[in-house]
Amino acid sequence: TKGFNYIVITDKAAAEKSFIWLRQFSGSEKFIDASPAKLAGKKLQITWKDLEVYLPQAKGYYTVKEIVSIDIL
């Protein structure tokens, strides 16, 4: 509830992927009141775009994955 929300998923290779939720996206209404426990184990299809942002704590520019849409499969 502070700052921006990130959605972190585990892909088929068991690698964690992080996506930032900056603005309303297709499917976002399903995640507004959802607790993470309710979504654990669900298969998702996430569409994103790369966005270069300045991160003050890292003192540099980094590419983040901004969510464009999420579908629960």
ZIZI-V536526 format. One record per pair of residues at least 24 apart in sequence whose ideal C-beta (glycine too) atoms are under 10 Angstrom apart, sorted by the first residue. I is the first residue (numbers start at 0). J is the second residue. Records with the same first field share a line. If there is no record, write none. Layout:
I: J, J
This chain:
3: 52, 63, 65
4: 30, 31, 66
5: 63, 64, 66
6: 30, 35, 38, 43, 45, 47, 64, 66, 69
7: 35
8: 38, 41, 42, 43, 45, 69
9: 39
11: 42
16: 45, 47, 64
17: 63, 64
18: 43, 45, 46, 47, 63, 64, 65, 66, 67, 69
19: 47, 50, 52, 63, 64, 65, 66
20: 65, 66, 69
21: 50, 52, 63, 65, 66
22: 65, 66, 67
23: 66
24: 65, 66, 67, 68, 69
25: 66, 67, 68, 69, 70
26: 66, 67, 68, 69, 70, 71
27: 66, 68, 69
29: 69, 70, 71
30: 66, 69, 71
33: 71
38: 69, 71
41: 71, 72
42: 70, 71, 72
43: 69, 70, 71, 72
44: 68, 69, 70, 71, 72
45: 69, 70
46: 70
